Amino acid sequence: MLSTLAAGAAHAQTGLARDNGCLVCHSVQRKVVGPAFEDVARRYAGDDGAVERLTQRVLRGSVGQWGTQAMPANVGTSPDEARILAAWVLTLGR
C-alpha cells in the first residue's frame, strides 16, 4: 500500500513538473539543457537549506550553478508549487 501511495505521489510531482515547464529543460535521469533532477538531488544531499535554495532558483532563475546555461525565472509557478517541486527533486538522488 505504501509503495502505491509513493508511486502516486511521484506521478503527481512529475505532472506538476510537466505542467510548469520543468521537463522542457530537465529530465529525472539525464541532462537535457539543465541537469538531471537526480544529479541535483545528489549535489544537495544533506544540505538542510536545499529546499528553500532550490525553491528560490525555480522562482527567480539562476545562472552559473551548472555551467553557463541560465535557468529562467518561472513566473507562472507559485511559491507553493516551487517548494513542492524542489522537495520532490531532492528525493530523487537516493
PyMOL Python script that loads the backbone (N, CA, C, O; Angstrom):
from pymol import cmd

cmd.read_pdbstr("""\
ATOM      1  N   MET A   1       0.817  -1.199   0.000  1.00  0.00           N
ATOM      2  CA  MET A   1       0.000   0.000   0.000  1.00  0.00           C
ATOM      3  C   MET A   1       0.862   1.265   0.000  1.00  0.00           C
ATOM      4  O   MET A   1       0.585   2.209  -0.740  1.00  0.00           O
ATOM      5  N   LEU A   2       1.910   1.280   0.836  1.00  0.00           N
ATOM      6  CA  LEU A   2       2.779   2.445   0.906  1.00  0.00           C
ATOM      7  C   LEU A   2       3.480   2.698  -0.422  1.00  0.00           C
ATOM      8  O   LEU A   2       3.600   3.849  -0.843  1.00  0.00           O
ATOM      9  N   SER A   3       3.946   1.643  -1.090  1.00  0.00           N
ATOM     10  CA  SER A   3       4.611   1.827  -2.377  1.00  0.00           C
ATOM     11  C   SER A   3       3.639   2.354  -3.423  1.00  0.00           C
ATOM     12  O   SER A   3       4.047   3.112  -4.304  1.00  0.00           O
ATOM     13  N   THR A   4       2.376   1.979  -3.353  1.00  0.00           N
ATOM     14  CA  THR A   4       1.364   2.500  -4.270  1.00  0.00           C
ATOM     15  C   THR A   4       1.165   3.990  -4.032  1.00  0.00           C
ATOM     16  O   THR A   4       1.058   4.763  -4.984  1.00  0.00           O
ATOM     17  N   LEU A   5       1.116   4.395  -2.775  1.00  0.00           N
ATOM     18  CA  LEU A   5       0.983   5.819  -2.451  1.00  0.00           C
ATOM     19  C   LEU A   5       2.200   6.602  -2.911  1.00  0.00           C
ATOM     20  O   LEU A   5       2.062   7.698  -3.453  1.00  0.00           O
ATOM     21  N   ALA A   6       3.388   6.053  -2.702  1.00  0.00           N
ATOM     22  CA  ALA A   6       4.619   6.724  -3.127  1.00  0.00           C
ATOM     23  C   ALA A   6       4.650   6.862  -4.641  1.00  0.00           C
ATOM     24  O   ALA A   6       5.050   7.906  -5.157  1.00  0.00           O
ATOM     25  N   ALA A   7       4.240   5.836  -5.353  1.00  0.00           N
ATOM     26  CA  ALA A   7       4.213   5.901  -6.816  1.00  0.00           C
ATOM     27  C   ALA A   7       3.214   6.947  -7.279  1.00  0.00           C
ATOM     28  O   ALA A   7       3.482   7.680  -8.230  1.00  0.00           O
ATOM     29  N   GLY A   8       2.068   7.025  -6.620  1.00  0.00           N
ATOM     30  CA  GLY A   8       1.072   8.042  -6.968  1.00  0.00           C
ATOM     31  C   GLY A   8       1.586   9.447  -6.718  1.00  0.00           C
ATOM     32  O   GLY A   8       1.352  10.349  -7.523  1.00  0.00           O
ATOM     33  N   ALA A   9       2.281   9.637  -5.615  1.00  0.00           N
ATOM     34  CA  ALA A   9       2.844  10.956  -5.303  1.00  0.00           C
ATOM     35  C   ALA A   9       3.916  11.341  -6.321  1.00  0.00           C
ATOM     36  O   ALA A   9       3.977  12.491  -6.756  1.00  0.00           O
ATOM     37  N   ALA A  10       4.758  10.383  -6.699  1.00  0.00           N
ATOM     38  CA  ALA A  10       5.798  10.666  -7.694  1.00  0.00           C
ATOM     39  C   ALA A  10       5.178  11.033  -9.031  1.00  0.00           C
ATOM     40  O   ALA A  10       5.656  11.937  -9.716  1.00  0.00           O
ATOM     41  N   HIS A  11       4.115  10.336  -9.401  1.00  0.00           N
ATOM     42  CA  HIS A  11       3.431  10.649 -10.656  1.00  0.00           C
ATOM     43  C   HIS A  11       2.834  12.053 -10.601  1.00  0.00           C
ATOM     44  O   HIS A  11       2.903  12.795 -11.581  1.00  0.00           O
ATOM     45  N   ALA A  12       2.252  12.418  -9.470  1.00  0.00           N
ATOM     46  CA  ALA A  12       1.675  13.753  -9.312  1.00  0.00           C
ATOM     47  C   ALA A  12       2.747  14.826  -9.440  1.00  0.00           C
ATOM     48  O   ALA A  12       2.511  15.859 -10.067  1.00  0.00           O
ATOM     49  N   GLN A  13       3.932  14.599  -8.852  1.00  0.00           N
ATOM     50  CA  GLN A  13       5.008  15.589  -8.932  1.00  0.00           C
ATOM     51  C   GLN A  13       5.551  15.685 -10.355  1.00  0.00           C
ATOM     52  O   GLN A  13       5.899  16.774 -10.813  1.00  0.00           O
ATOM     53  N   THR A  14       5.625  14.560 -11.051  1.00  0.00           N
ATOM     54  CA  THR A  14       6.058  14.590 -12.446  1.00  0.00           C
ATOM     55  C   THR A  14       5.071  15.415 -13.260  1.00  0.00           C
ATOM     56  O   THR A  14       5.475  16.183 -14.133  1.00  0.00           O
ATOM     57  N   GLY A  15       3.797  15.263 -12.982  1.00  0.00           N
ATOM     58  CA  GLY A  15       2.775  16.063 -13.663  1.00  0.00           C
ATOM     59  C   GLY A  15       2.934  17.545 -13.362  1.00  0.00           C
ATOM     60  O   GLY A  15       2.793  18.379 -14.256  1.00  0.00           O
ATOM     61  N   LEU A  16       3.221  17.874 -12.129  1.00  0.00           N
ATOM     62  CA  LEU A  16       3.442  19.268 -11.747  1.00  0.00           C
ATOM     63  C   LEU A  16       4.669  19.825 -12.465  1.00  0.00           C
ATOM     64  O   LEU A  16       4.657  20.965 -12.930  1.00  0.00           O
ATOM     65  N   ALA A  17       5.725  19.020 -12.555  1.00  0.00           N
ATOM     66  CA  ALA A  17       6.929  19.447 -13.275  1.00  0.00           C
ATOM     67  C   ALA A  17       6.616  19.661 -14.752  1.00  0.00           C
ATOM     68  O   ALA A  17       7.077  20.633 -15.350  1.00  0.00           O
ATOM     69  N   ARG A  18       5.846  18.771 -15.332  1.00  0.00           N
ATOM     70  CA  ARG A  18       5.461  18.918 -16.745  1.00  0.00           C
ATOM     71  C   ARG A  18       4.602  20.172 -16.928  1.00  0.00           C
ATOM     72  O   ARG A  18       4.848  20.963 -17.838  1.00  0.00           O
ATOM     73  N   ASP A  19       3.606  20.354 -16.074  1.00  0.00           N
ATOM     74  CA  ASP A  19       2.688  21.484 -16.197  1.00  0.00           C
ATOM     75  C   ASP A  19       3.383  22.825 -16.022  1.00  0.00           C
ATOM     76  O   ASP A  19       2.921  23.835 -16.553  1.00  0.00           O
ATOM     77  N   ASN A  20       4.492  22.848 -15.281  1.00  0.00           N
ATOM     78  CA  ASN A  20       5.225  24.092 -15.047  1.00  0.00           C
ATOM     79  C   ASN A  20       6.407  24.264 -15.994  1.00  0.00           C
ATOM     80  O   ASN A  20       7.206  25.185 -15.826  1.00  0.00           O
ATOM     81  N   GLY A  21       6.523  23.393 -16.981  1.00  0.00           N
ATOM     82  CA  GLY A  21       7.559  23.537 -17.998  1.00  0.00           C
ATOM     83  C   GLY A  21       8.933  23.044 -17.611  1.00  0.00           C
ATOM     84  O   GLY A  21       9.884  23.225 -18.371  1.00  0.00           O
ATOM     85  N   CYS A  22       9.067  22.429 -16.456  1.00  0.00           N
ATOM     86  CA  CYS A  22      10.379  21.965 -15.996  1.00  0.00           C
ATOM     87  C   CYS A  22      10.973  20.908 -16.926  1.00  0.00           C
ATOM     88  O   CYS A  22      12.184  20.863 -17.142  1.00  0.00           O
ATOM     89  N   LEU A  23      10.100  20.058 -17.473  1.00  0.00           N
ATOM     90  CA  LEU A  23      10.577  18.936 -18.272  1.00  0.00           C
ATOM     91  C   LEU A  23      10.971  19.339 -19.690  1.00  0.00           C
ATOM     92  O   LEU A  23      11.391  18.495 -20.482  1.00  0.00           O
ATOM     93  N   VAL A  24      10.836  20.616 -20.010  1.00  0.00           N
ATOM     94  CA  VAL A  24      11.352  21.110 -21.284  1.00  0.00           C
ATOM     95  C   VAL A  24      12.881  21.108 -21.247  1.00  0.00           C
ATOM     96  O   VAL A  24      13.530  20.798 -22.246  1.00  0.00           O
ATOM     97  N   CYS A  25      13.448  21.450 -20.102  1.00  0.00           N
ATOM     98  CA  CYS A  25      14.903  21.564 -19.961  1.00  0.00           C
ATOM     99  C   CYS A  25      15.527  20.502 -19.055  1.00  0.00           C
ATOM    100  O   CYS A  25      16.747  20.339 -19.052  1.00  0.00           O
ATOM    101  N   HIS A  26      14.719  19.787 -18.295  1.00  0.00           N
ATOM    102  CA  HIS A  26      15.226  18.800 -17.341  1.00  0.00           C
ATOM    103  C   HIS A  26      14.570  17.450 -17.570  1.00  0.00           C
ATOM    104  O   HIS A  26      13.495  17.342 -18.160  1.00  0.00           O
ATOM    105  N   SER A  27      15.251  16.434 -17.087  1.00  0.00           N
ATOM    106  CA  SER A  27      14.735  15.067 -17.054  1.00  0.00           C
ATOM    107  C   SER A  27      15.110  14.511 -15.688  1.00  0.00           C
ATOM    108  O   SER A  27      16.004  15.037 -15.024  1.00  0.00           O
ATOM    109  N   VAL A  28      14.445  13.472 -15.275  1.00  0.00           N
ATOM    110  CA  VAL A  28      14.778  12.879 -13.984  1.00  0.00           C
ATOM    111  C   VAL A  28      16.168  12.265 -14.017  1.00  0.00           C
ATOM    112  O   VAL A  28      16.949  12.454 -13.084  1.00  0.00           O
ATOM    113  N   GLN A  29      16.488  11.530 -15.081  1.00  0.00           N
ATOM    114  CA  GLN A  29      17.707  10.729 -15.081  1.00  0.00           C
ATOM    115  C   GLN A  29      18.827  11.216 -15.984  1.00  0.00           C
ATOM    116  O   GLN A  29      19.952  10.734 -15.855  1.00  0.00           O
ATOM    117  N   ARG A  30      18.570  12.146 -16.889  1.00  0.00           N
ATOM    118  CA  ARG A  30      19.644  12.560 -17.797  1.00  0.00           C
ATOM    119  C   ARG A  30      19.631  14.064 -17.999  1.00  0.00           C
ATOM    120  O   ARG A  30      18.589  14.714 -17.914  1.00  0.00           O
ATOM    121  N   LYS A  31      20.805  14.598 -18.267  1.00  0.00           N
ATOM    122  CA  LYS A  31      20.947  16.021 -18.557  1.00  0.00           C
ATOM    123  C   LYS A  31      20.271  16.306 -19.897  1.00  0.00           C
ATOM    124  O   LYS A  31      20.453  15.561 -20.860  1.00  0.00           O
ATOM    125  N   VAL A  32      19.509  17.362 -19.953  1.00  0.00           N
ATOM    126  CA  VAL A  32      18.921  17.843 -21.209  1.00  0.00           C
ATOM    127  C   VAL A  32      19.599  19.187 -21.440  1.00  0.00           C
ATOM    128  O   VAL A  32      20.771  19.213 -21.815  1.00  0.00           O
ATOM    129  N   VAL A  33      18.912  20.298 -21.231  1.00  0.00           N
ATOM    130  CA  VAL A  33      19.550  21.613 -21.221  1.00  0.00           C
ATOM    131  C   VAL A  33      20.113  21.851 -19.823  1.00  0.00           C
ATOM    132  O   VAL A  33      21.257  22.271 -19.653  1.00  0.00           O
ATOM    133  N   GLY A  34      19.280  21.574 -18.839  1.00  0.00           N
ATOM    134  CA  GLY A  34      19.691  21.677 -17.445  1.00  0.00           C
ATOM    135  C   GLY A  34      20.047  20.300 -16.909  1.00  0.00           C
ATOM    136  O   GLY A  34      19.887  19.297 -17.605  1.00  0.00           O
ATOM    137  N   PRO A  35      20.526  20.249 -15.683  1.00  0.00           N
ATOM    138  CA  PRO A  35      20.961  18.980 -15.099  1.00  0.00           C
ATOM    139  C   PRO A  35      19.796  18.030 -14.856  1.00  0.00           C
ATOM    140  O   PRO A  35      18.649  18.457 -14.728  1.00  0.00           O
ATOM    141  N   ALA A  36      20.102  16.747 -14.795  1.00  0.00           N
ATOM    142  CA  ALA A  36      19.105  15.748 -14.400  1.00  0.00           C
ATOM    143  C   ALA A  36      18.698  16.017 -12.954  1.00  0.00           C
ATOM    144  O   ALA A  36      19.524  16.402 -12.126  1.00  0.00           O
ATOM    145  N   PHE A  37      17.433  15.813 -12.667  1.00  0.00           N
ATOM    146  CA  PHE A  37      16.962  16.018 -11.298  1.00  0.00           C
ATOM    147  C   PHE A  37      17.709  15.118 -10.314  1.00  0.00           C
ATOM    148  O   PHE A  37      17.958  15.522  -9.178  1.00  0.00           O
ATOM    149  N   GLU A  38      18.068  13.909 -10.732  1.00  0.00           N
ATOM    150  CA  GLU A  38      18.824  13.024  -9.842  1.00  0.00           C
ATOM    151  C   GLU A  38      20.182  13.628  -9.497  1.00  0.00           C
ATOM    152  O   GLU A  38      20.653  13.479  -8.370  1.00  0.00           O
ATOM    153  N   ASP A  39      20.816  14.306 -10.450  1.00  0.00           N
ATOM    154  CA  ASP A  39      22.104  14.954 -10.180  1.00  0.00           C
ATOM    155  C   ASP A  39      21.936  16.119  -9.212  1.00  0.00           C
ATOM    156  O   ASP A  39      22.782  16.335  -8.344  1.00  0.00           O
ATOM    157  N   VAL A  40      20.855  16.863  -9.360  1.00  0.00           N
ATOM    158  CA  VAL A  40      20.569  17.962  -8.436  1.00  0.00           C
ATOM    159  C   VAL A  40      20.398  17.395  -7.025  1.00  0.00           C
ATOM    160  O   VAL A  40      20.959  17.920  -6.063  1.00  0.00           O
ATOM    161  N   ALA A  41      19.627  16.330  -6.916  1.00  0.00           N
ATOM    162  CA  ALA A  41      19.389  15.716  -5.601  1.00  0.00           C
ATOM    163  C   ALA A  41      20.690  15.246  -4.960  1.00  0.00           C
ATOM    164  O   ALA A  41      20.903  15.438  -3.763  1.00  0.00           O
ATOM    165  N   ARG A  42      21.554  14.633  -5.755  1.00  0.00           N
ATOM    166  CA  ARG A  42      22.835  14.160  -5.202  1.00  0.00           C
ATOM    167  C   ARG A  42      23.709  15.339  -4.754  1.00  0.00           C
ATOM    168  O   ARG A  42      24.364  15.266  -3.715  1.00  0.00           O
ATOM    169  N   ARG A  43      23.717  16.415  -5.534  1.00  0.00           N
ATOM    170  CA  ARG A  43      24.548  17.570  -5.170  1.00  0.00           C
ATOM    171  C   ARG A  43      24.109  18.160  -3.835  1.00  0.00           C
ATOM    172  O   ARG A  43      24.950  18.581  -3.040  1.00  0.00           O
ATOM    173  N   TYR A  44      22.817  18.195  -3.581  1.00  0.00           N
ATOM    174  CA  TYR A  44      22.299  18.854  -2.385  1.00  0.00           C
ATOM    175  C   TYR A  44      21.946  17.892  -1.248  1.00  0.00           C
ATOM    176  O   TYR A  44      21.349  18.307  -0.255  1.00  0.00           O
ATOM    177  N   ALA A  45      22.303  16.633  -1.380  1.00  0.00           N
ATOM    178  CA  ALA A  45      22.037  15.659  -0.318  1.00  0.00           C
ATOM    179  C   ALA A  45      22.675  16.129   0.986  1.00  0.00           C
ATOM    180  O   ALA A  45      23.848  16.500   1.014  1.00  0.00           O
ATOM    181  N   GLY A  46      21.909  16.110   2.045  1.00  0.00           N
ATOM    182  CA  GLY A  46      22.418  16.510   3.352  1.00  0.00           C
ATOM    183  C   GLY A  46      22.451  18.009   3.597  1.00  0.00           C
ATOM    184  O   GLY A  46      22.856  18.444   4.675  1.00  0.00           O
ATOM    185  N   ASP A  47      22.038  18.803   2.629  1.00  0.00           N
ATOM    186  CA  ASP A  47      22.023  20.262   2.766  1.00  0.00           C
ATOM    187  C   ASP A  47      20.662  20.680   3.324  1.00  0.00           C
ATOM    188  O   ASP A  47      19.655  20.633   2.618  1.00  0.00           O
ATOM    189  N   ASP A  48      20.638  21.086   4.581  1.00  0.00           N
ATOM    190  CA  ASP A  48      19.372  21.436   5.239  1.00  0.00           C
ATOM    191  C   ASP A  48      18.667  22.628   4.602  1.00  0.00           C
ATOM    192  O   ASP A  48      17.453  22.768   4.751  1.00  0.00           O
ATOM    193  N   GLY A  49      19.388  23.478   3.906  1.00  0.00           N
ATOM    194  CA  GLY A  49      18.776  24.647   3.274  1.00  0.00           C
ATOM    195  C   GLY A  49      18.430  24.447   1.811  1.00  0.00           C
ATOM    196  O   GLY A  49      18.054  25.394   1.120  1.00  0.00           O
ATOM    197  N   ALA A  50      18.558  23.218   1.340  1.00  0.00           N
ATOM    198  CA  ALA A  50      18.396  22.959  -0.099  1.00  0.00           C
ATOM    199  C   ALA A  50      16.989  23.230  -0.608  1.00  0.00           C
ATOM    200  O   ALA A  50      16.839  23.782  -1.698  1.00  0.00           O
ATOM    201  N   VAL A  51      15.957  22.865   0.137  1.00  0.00           N
ATOM    202  CA  VAL A  51      14.588  23.083  -0.359  1.00  0.00           C
ATOM    203  C   VAL A  51      14.356  24.565  -0.596  1.00  0.00           C
ATOM    204  O   VAL A  51      13.839  24.950  -1.645  1.00  0.00           O
ATOM    205  N   GLU A  52      14.724  25.389   0.347  1.00  0.00           N
ATOM    206  CA  GLU A  52      14.497  26.834   0.182  1.00  0.00           C
ATOM    207  C   GLU A  52      15.362  27.404  -0.932  1.00  0.00           C
ATOM    208  O   GLU A  52      14.893  28.221  -1.724  1.00  0.00           O
ATOM    209  N   ARG A  53      16.613  26.983  -1.000  1.00  0.00           N
ATOM    210  CA  ARG A  53      17.520  27.472  -2.047  1.00  0.00           C
ATOM    211  C   ARG A  53      16.993  27.100  -3.438  1.00  0.00           C
ATOM    212  O   ARG A  53      16.965  27.938  -4.340  1.00  0.00           O
ATOM    213  N   LEU A  54      16.579  25.853  -3.604  1.00  0.00           N
ATOM    214  CA  LEU A  54      16.064  25.420  -4.905  1.00  0.00           C
ATOM    215  C   LEU A  54      14.711  26.055  -5.215  1.00  0.00           C
ATOM    216  O   LEU A  54      14.416  26.352  -6.373  1.00  0.00           O
ATOM    217  N   THR A  55      13.897  26.263  -4.199  1.00  0.00           N
ATOM    218  CA  THR A  55      12.621  26.954  -4.401  1.00  0.00           C
ATOM    219  C   THR A  55      12.866  28.335  -4.993  1.00  0.00           C
ATOM    220  O   THR A  55      12.193  28.739  -5.941  1.00  0.00           O
ATOM    221  N   GLN A  56      13.826  29.054  -4.435  1.00  0.00           N
ATOM    222  CA  GLN A  56      14.135  30.397  -4.942  1.00  0.00           C
ATOM    223  C   GLN A  56      14.710  30.351  -6.353  1.00  0.00           C
ATOM    224  O   GLN A  56      14.447  31.246  -7.156  1.00  0.00           O
ATOM    225  N   ARG A  57      15.480  29.334  -6.662  1.00  0.00           N
ATOM    226  CA  ARG A  57      16.035  29.211  -8.025  1.00  0.00           C
ATOM    227  C   ARG A  57      14.934  28.916  -9.029  1.00  0.00           C
ATOM    228  O   ARG A  57      14.971  29.410 -10.156  1.00  0.00           O
ATOM    229  N   VAL A  58      13.960  28.118  -8.632  1.00  0.00           N
ATOM    230  CA  VAL A  58      12.819  27.868  -9.523  1.00  0.00           C
ATOM    231  C   VAL A  58      12.073  29.172  -9.768  1.00  0.00           C
ATOM    232  O   VAL A  58      11.726  29.482 -10.907  1.00  0.00           O
ATOM    233  N   LEU A  59      11.828  29.929  -8.724  1.00  0.00           N
ATOM    234  CA  LEU A  59      11.042  31.159  -8.839  1.00  0.00           C
ATOM    235  C   LEU A  59      11.797  32.283  -9.539  1.00  0.00           C
ATOM    236  O   LEU A  59      11.234  32.975 -10.388  1.00  0.00           O
ATOM    237  N   ARG A  60      13.059  32.467  -9.190  1.00  0.00           N
ATOM    238  CA  ARG A  60      13.836  33.619  -9.679  1.00  0.00           C
ATOM    239  C   ARG A  60      14.783  33.306 -10.831  1.00  0.00           C
ATOM    240  O   ARG A  60      15.275  34.210 -11.506  1.00  0.00           O
ATOM    241  N   GLY A  61      15.033  32.006 -11.052  1.00  0.00           N
ATOM    242  CA  GLY A  61      16.018  31.611 -12.050  1.00  0.00           C
ATOM    243  C   GLY A  61      17.409  31.625 -11.448  1.00  0.00           C
ATOM    244  O   GLY A  61      17.597  32.016 -10.295  1.00  0.00           O
ATOM    245  N   SER A  62      18.380  31.196 -12.236  1.00  0.00           N
ATOM    246  CA  SER A  62      19.759  31.191 -11.763  1.00  0.00           C
ATOM    247  C   SER A  62      20.697  31.030 -12.947  1.00  0.00           C
ATOM    248  O   SER A  62      20.287  30.643 -14.041  1.00  0.00           O
ATOM    249  N   VAL A  63      21.948  31.332 -12.705  1.00  0.00           N
ATOM    250  CA  VAL A  63      22.990  31.120 -13.714  1.00  0.00           C
ATOM    251  C   VAL A  63      24.281  30.782 -12.978  1.00  0.00           C
ATOM    252  O   VAL A  63      24.553  31.304 -11.897  1.00  0.00           O
ATOM    253  N   GLY A  64      25.067  29.903 -13.582  1.00  0.00           N
ATOM    254  CA  GLY A  64      26.367  29.572 -13.005  1.00  0.00           C
ATOM    255  C   GLY A  64      26.357  28.428 -12.018  1.00  0.00           C
ATOM    256  O   GLY A  64      27.411  28.063 -11.497  1.00  0.00           O
ATOM    257  N   GLN A  65      25.204  27.851 -11.743  1.00  0.00           N
ATOM    258  CA  GLN A  65      25.146  26.739 -10.801  1.00  0.00           C
ATOM    259  C   GLN A  65      25.573  25.423 -11.451  1.00  0.00           C
ATOM    260  O   GLN A  65      26.140  24.551 -10.793  1.00  0.00           O
ATOM    261  N   TRP A  66      25.294  25.289 -12.759  1.00  0.00           N
ATOM    262  CA  TRP A  66      25.565  24.058 -13.509  1.00  0.00           C
ATOM    263  C   TRP A  66      26.202  24.408 -14.841  1.00  0.00           C
ATOM    264  O   TRP A  66      25.834  23.838 -15.868  1.00  0.00           O
ATOM    265  N   GLY A  67      27.127  25.312 -14.843  1.00  0.00           N
ATOM    266  CA  GLY A  67      27.751  25.751 -16.086  1.00  0.00           C
ATOM    267  C   GLY A  67      27.248  27.134 -16.463  1.00  0.00           C
ATOM    268  O   GLY A  67      26.795  27.895 -15.608  1.00  0.00           O
ATOM    269  N   THR A  68      27.328  27.449 -17.730  1.00  0.00           N
ATOM    270  CA  THR A  68      26.980  28.807 -18.163  1.00  0.00           C
ATOM    271  C   THR A  68      25.528  28.962 -18.587  1.00  0.00           C
ATOM    272  O   THR A  68      25.055  30.088 -18.743  1.00  0.00           O
ATOM    273  N   GLN A  69      24.812  27.864 -18.778  1.00  0.00           N
ATOM    274  CA  GLN A  69      23.413  27.934 -19.199  1.00  0.00           C
ATOM    275  C   GLN A  69      22.557  28.508 -18.076  1.00  0.00           C
ATOM    276  O   GLN A  69      22.589  28.010 -16.950  1.00  0.00           O
ATOM    277  N   ALA A  70      21.794  29.554 -18.381  1.00  0.00           N
ATOM    278  CA  ALA A  70      20.926  30.170 -17.387  1.00  0.00           C
ATOM    279  C   ALA A  70      19.604  29.427 -17.278  1.00  0.00           C
ATOM    280  O   ALA A  70      19.086  28.907 -18.266  1.00  0.00           O
ATOM    281  N   MET A  71      19.072  29.384 -16.082  1.00  0.00           N
ATOM    282  CA  MET A  71      17.715  28.885 -15.876  1.00  0.00           C
ATOM    283  C   MET A  71      16.840  30.114 -15.686  1.00  0.00           C
ATOM    284  O   MET A  71      17.069  30.899 -14.766  1.00  0.00           O
ATOM    285  N   PRO A  72      15.839  30.291 -16.543  1.00  0.00           N
ATOM    286  CA  PRO A  72      14.990  31.482 -16.414  1.00  0.00           C
ATOM    287  C   PRO A  72      14.077  31.393 -15.198  1.00  0.00           C
ATOM    288  O   PRO A  72      13.794  30.309 -14.688  1.00  0.00           O
ATOM    289  N   ALA A  73      13.631  32.542 -14.753  1.00  0.00           N
ATOM    290  CA  ALA A  73      12.637  32.582 -13.684  1.00  0.00           C
ATOM    291  C   ALA A  73      11.355  31.928 -14.189  1.00  0.00           C
ATOM    292  O   ALA A  73      10.998  32.062 -15.360  1.00  0.00           O
ATOM    293  N   ASN A  74      10.686  31.238 -13.321  1.00  0.00           N
ATOM    294  CA  ASN A  74       9.425  30.580 -13.671  1.00  0.00           C
ATOM    295  C   ASN A  74       8.272  31.393 -13.103  1.00  0.00           C
ATOM    296  O   ASN A  74       7.730  31.076 -12.044  1.00  0.00           O
ATOM    297  N   VAL A  75       7.911  32.442 -13.822  1.00  0.00           N
ATOM    298  CA  VAL A  75       6.933  33.406 -13.319  1.00  0.00           C
ATOM    299  C   VAL A  75       5.533  32.821 -13.170  1.00  0.00           C
ATOM    300  O   VAL A  75       4.723  33.362 -12.418  1.00  0.00           O
ATOM    301  N   GLY A  76       5.231  31.734 -13.865  1.00  0.00           N
ATOM    302  CA  GLY A  76       3.918  31.115 -13.757  1.00  0.00           C
ATOM    303  C   GLY A  76       3.822  30.078 -12.651  1.00  0.00           C
ATOM    304  O   GLY A  76       2.761  29.490 -12.442  1.00  0.00           O
ATOM    305  N   THR A  77       4.909  29.849 -11.947  1.00  0.00           N
ATOM    306  CA  THR A  77       4.946  28.863 -10.869  1.00  0.00           C
ATOM    307  C   THR A  77       4.744  29.576  -9.541  1.00  0.00           C
ATOM    308  O   THR A  77       5.435  30.549  -9.237  1.00  0.00           O
ATOM    309  N   SER A  78       3.799  29.089  -8.755  1.00  0.00           N
ATOM    310  CA  SER A  78       3.553  29.707  -7.446  1.00  0.00           C
ATOM    311  C   SER A  78       4.649  29.290  -6.467  1.00  0.00           C
ATOM    312  O   SER A  78       5.316  28.277  -6.678  1.00  0.00           O
ATOM    313  N   PRO A  79       4.836  30.061  -5.405  1.00  0.00           N
ATOM    314  CA  PRO A  79       5.814  29.657  -4.388  1.00  0.00           C
ATOM    315  C   PRO A  79       5.531  28.272  -3.803  1.00  0.00           C
ATOM    316  O   PRO A  79       6.463  27.510  -3.543  1.00  0.00           O
ATOM    317  N   ASP A  80       4.261  27.941  -3.594  1.00  0.00           N
ATOM    318  CA  ASP A  80       3.929  26.615  -3.073  1.00  0.00           C
ATOM    319  C   ASP A  80       4.303  25.525  -4.072  1.00  0.00           C
ATOM    320  O   ASP A  80       4.857  24.497  -3.683  1.00  0.00           O
ATOM    321  N   GLU A  81       4.010  25.736  -5.350  1.00  0.00           N
ATOM    322  CA  GLU A  81       4.382  24.755  -6.370  1.00  0.00           C
ATOM    323  C   GLU A  81       5.900  24.608  -6.448  1.00  0.00           C
ATOM    324  O   GLU A  81       6.414  23.495  -6.558  1.00  0.00           O
ATOM    325  N   ALA A  82       6.613  25.727  -6.391  1.00  0.00           N
ATOM    326  CA  ALA A  82       8.075  25.687  -6.452  1.00  0.00           C
ATOM    327  C   ALA A  82       8.647  24.895  -5.281  1.00  0.00           C
ATOM    328  O   ALA A  82       9.601  24.136  -5.448  1.00  0.00           O
ATOM    329  N   ARG A  83       8.070  25.071  -4.110  1.00  0.00           N
ATOM    330  CA  ARG A  83       8.542  24.350  -2.917  1.00  0.00           C
ATOM    331  C   ARG A  83       8.254  22.850  -3.051  1.00  0.00           C
ATOM    332  O   ARG A  83       9.093  22.026  -2.689  1.00  0.00           O
ATOM    333  N   ILE A  84       7.094  22.498  -3.562  1.00  0.00           N
ATOM    334  CA  ILE A  84       6.755  21.088  -3.783  1.00  0.00           C
ATOM    335  C   ILE A  84       7.721  20.473  -4.781  1.00  0.00           C
ATOM    336  O   ILE A  84       8.219  19.367  -4.569  1.00  0.00           O
ATOM    337  N   LEU A  85       7.987  21.184  -5.867  1.00  0.00           N
ATOM    338  CA  LEU A  85       8.909  20.685  -6.889  1.00  0.00           C
ATOM    339  C   LEU A  85      10.320  20.518  -6.332  1.00  0.00           C
ATOM    340  O   LEU A  85      10.972  19.504  -6.580  1.00  0.00           O
ATOM    341  N   ALA A  86      10.788  21.508  -5.583  1.00  0.00           N
ATOM    342  CA  ALA A  86      12.140  21.429  -5.012  1.00  0.00           C
ATOM    343  C   ALA A  86      12.251  20.244  -4.064  1.00  0.00           C
ATOM    344  O   ALA A  86      13.225  19.493  -4.117  1.00  0.00           O
ATOM    345  N   ALA A  87      11.263  20.072  -3.201  1.00  0.00           N
ATOM    346  CA  ALA A  87      11.290  18.952  -2.249  1.00  0.00           C
ATOM    347  C   ALA A  87      11.255  17.616  -2.985  1.00  0.00           C
ATOM    348  O   ALA A  87      11.950  16.677  -2.597  1.00  0.00           O
ATOM    349  N   TRP A  88      10.452  17.524  -4.041  1.00  0.00           N
ATOM    350  CA  TRP A  88      10.378  16.289  -4.831  1.00  0.00           C
ATOM    351  C   TRP A  88      11.711  15.983  -5.505  1.00  0.00           C
ATOM    352  O   TRP A  88      12.200  14.855  -5.435  1.00  0.00           O
ATOM    353  N   VAL A  89      12.294  16.978  -6.152  1.00  0.00           N
ATOM    354  CA  VAL A  89      13.589  16.770  -6.839  1.00  0.00           C
ATOM    355  C   VAL A  89      14.612  16.228  -5.856  1.00  0.00           C
ATOM    356  O   VAL A  89      15.392  15.339  -6.195  1.00  0.00           O
ATOM    357  N   LEU A  90      14.614  16.756  -4.644  1.00  0.00           N
ATOM    358  CA  LEU A  90      15.598  16.337  -3.659  1.00  0.00           C
ATOM    359  C   LEU A  90      15.420  14.892  -3.197  1.00  0.00           C
ATOM    360  O   LEU A  90      16.326  14.331  -2.581  1.00  0.00           O
ATOM    361  N   THR A  91      14.291  14.289  -3.476  1.00  0.00           N
ATOM    362  CA  THR A  91      14.080  12.878  -3.113  1.00  0.00           C
ATOM    363  C   THR A  91      14.618  11.929  -4.187  1.00  0.00           C
ATOM    364  O   THR A  91      14.675  10.721  -3.955  1.00  0.00           O
ATOM    365  N   LEU A  92      15.006  12.432  -5.330  1.00  0.00           N
ATOM    366  CA  LEU A  92      15.301  11.589  -6.491  1.00  0.00           C
ATOM    367  C   LEU A  92      16.716  11.035  -6.551  1.00  0.00           C
ATOM    368  O   LEU A  92      16.965  10.141  -7.360  1.00  0.00           O
ATOM    369  N   GLY A  93      17.628  11.498  -5.768  1.00  0.00           N
ATOM    370  CA  GLY A  93      19.009  11.047  -5.862  1.00  0.00           C
ATOM    371  C   GLY A  93      19.339   9.852  -4.996  1.00  0.00           C
ATOM    372  O   GLY A  93      20.505   9.474  -4.880  1.00  0.00           O
ATOM    373  N   ARG A  94      18.361   9.268  -4.401  1.00  0.00           N
ATOM    374  CA  ARG A  94      18.582   8.153  -3.471  1.00  0.00           C
ATOM    375  C   ARG A  94      18.731   6.855  -4.175  1.00  0.00           C
ATOM    376  O   ARG A  94      18.923   5.823  -3.532  1.00  0.00           O
TER     377      ARG A  94
END
""", "prot")
cmd.dss("prot")
cmd.show_as("cartoon", "prot")
cmd.util.cbc("prot")
cmd.orient("prot")
